[in-house]
Amino acid sequence: MRKASGQLWRTLIGTAVAVASVLLLTACAAPEDEDSERFVVYEDPETIDLAETDLTLPLTSPLEISAVRERVGEGQVFENLYSFHQVKGYLRTSRVAFGHFSTNVSNELREEAAFRRFIAELSLPPADKLEVGKVFRFENGDPHTLGYYALATAAPYHRDCFVARVGYRLVDYASIEREPDSVDTVVEAFLCGRLPAQSVLLEFLASVKAVTDRAAYRRELSRRPIGTI
């Protein structure tokens, strides 16, 4: 049973970047002119069971998930927002069900400057803005994966923060023409607190997969003590 929780959602995503969100949530079912992009308008989100997520992140999460909320926008863009026990911030996934994001999204994910602009707008009250360390390109061995990550602090309240913004191509549809570097999934992480080692977080992001067998996914979730609500 899903239960609406719009106010909590709005509180959580208040730390995200408005401009980046517009770009990330602009999707197309096939290549189209940049001028013809449609902007996504979401309804209030609903709390969902882990077994309803469209990515297998709960299977590999090194953090205990406290809630997942979902909303669906125009162009069949599915957005899941994860919150975690004893960790501030969120992990947000945006995925086009049958298609890919626009070229603008790939361009943003490819540019370190765009990632730095994304970080510059993040905040986690009552902390001040993030102080960012070195920015690294994210790599998982897949040439279609685009994005960056960095460690940061949010003085004086949060000494350890992790920020990432990564795009993936998880499903290839033979019937859909796409650009060589187009992505169908974007994951944004903004986490502060007692975090796992950086290597663990990177392995977690490298494990992103689409759920293709719902029954098998449910069975696997039932066997895992971590990552459950």
N, C-alpha and C positions, 0 to 999 in steps of 0.2 A: 504494500500500500504506500503510495507516494503522498507526501504531506507538504503543502506549500510553506515556504519560509523566505519570502521575498526580502524582509527587513534584514535578516542575518546575511543573506547574499549581498545585498547592497553595501552592508558594512564591510564585508570581506573584500569585495572587489573595488572598494573606494581607493585602495592603494595602487590600483593598476593604472596604466597610462591610457588616457582617453584616445589620443591620436593613434597610438599603436593598436588599440583595440579595434578601432574602425578599420584600419588596414588589415589586421589579422582576420577579421570577420567578414571580409569581402570575398565572396566565393563565386566560382563559376563551374558549370557542369562540363564546359569545353572551352578552349581558348576563345577569347573575345577581345574587342577593342577596349583599352583602358577607360575610354570615355563612357563606355556602356556598363560599367560595373554597377551592381546593385548593393546598397548598404543594408546590412542585416538589422532587423528590429526584433528584439527578444521579448517574450512574455516573462512574467515572474518565474523563477526557477522552482523546482520541486526536489525534495530530498529523495534520493533513490538508494536502493540496496546495492551493495558492491557488485553483486552478480549482474546488475543491469548496466554497468559501465561499458563503454564501447572499446576501451583499451584494457590490456591485461596488467596495468600498473599495480593493482592490489596484490597480485601474486608475488611481486618482487619488491614491494615497498619496504625500505628499512625503517620507516616511521609508522607508528600506529595511527591509523586513519580514524578520525572522530566523526566525519561526515563527508558525504559526496552529494553535491547538488547539480542538477542538470537543467538546461534549457535548450530549446531548439529554435533556430532562426530560419529566415528565408534562405533558400538555396540548400536546405537540409544540412546546415552547419550545426553540429552537436557540440555543446560546450559543457564540460564537467569541471566543477570547482571542488578540489579536495582541501579539507582542513585536517589538522593533525593534533593529537594530544601532546601537550607540553611543548609545542613549537608554535611560534607566531608566524603569520604570513599564510601563504597558500600555494597550491600547485594547480594551474589551470590548463586544461587541454581543450583545443578547438579542432574539430575534425569535419571534413566534408564527406558525407556518406558515400556519394557516387560522383566523384569528380575531383577537382583540385582547386587550390587557392589561386588567386590572380598572380600575374608576373610581379606586380608591386610587392607582394608579400615575400616572394623569393629574393627580390632586390634588397628589401629591408633586412632579411635574415643573413644576407651575404656580407653586409657592411658593418664593420666594427663601430663606426660612428653612429649608426642607427641604434646599435645595442647600447652604446653609452648614453644616447638620448633617452632610451627606454629606462635605464637605471636612474638617470637624473630626476625623473618624475616620480620615482617610488618613495614612499615614506611609510613608517609604521608607528603611529602615535603610541606613546608620547615621545618617541625617540626623534632626534634630529634626522636630517637627510643622511643617506648612506655615504660613507667614505669607502671608495672602491679600490681594491688592490689591482694587480695585473689582470688584464682581460685575456682570455684564452679562446681560441677557436675550438668548438666542440667537434670531436671526430669519433665515429663508431665503426669505421671501416666501410661505410656505405657512401659512395660518392654523391648520392642524392640528398644526404643529410646536410643541413645548413644551420649555423647558429654559433652562439658564443656563451661563455659562462665566466663567472668571477666570484671571488670571495670578497666580503665587505664587512664593515662594522656600522652600527647605528648607535653612536654614542649619545648619551651615557648608559643606555639601557641594554643594548645588545652588542656583545663583543664578537659574536660569530654569526655571520649571515652568508647565504649562498644565493646567487642570482643566476638564472639561465633563461635563454630564449632560443628554442631549437625547433626546426621544421624537418619533417620526415615524409618520405614517400613510402607508405605502408602497403598500399594495394595498387597493382597495375591493372587497368581495365583496357583490354584490347580494343574495345569499341569506342574509347574516348581518346581523341587526339590531345596531346599535351606538350608543353615546352620541356626541353631536356632536364631542366632543374626545378620543375614544378613540384610542390609538396601538397599532400592532402591532410596533414596533421601538424599542428603547432602546439608545443608544450612550453609554458612559462612557469618558472619556479621563483618564488621569493620567500625564503625561509630564514628565520632567525631564532637562535636559542641554542640548546644543547644538541648539536647536529652530529650525525655520523661523520666519519672521515670523508674528505673530499673524494677519494677514490671510490668509496661506497656510493656516494651520490651520483658520480659519473657513471658507474656501472648500472645504477638504477635507470638513469636516462638512456643509456645504451640499450636497455632491455625492452624499450617501448614496442609493443606489438598490438595489432588489431585483434579483437575477439572474432574468431571465425567459426568456432564451434561452441555455441552457448551452453549446451549440456555438459560438455567436457570442462568448460571453464567453471561452471558451478561446482562440479565434483572436485576440481583442483582447489578451489577456494575453501571448500569445506575441510580440507586437510591441512590448511595453513593457520598456525596460531598467530602469526604476526601479520599486520596489514588489515586485520579485521576491526570492525567498529566495536 
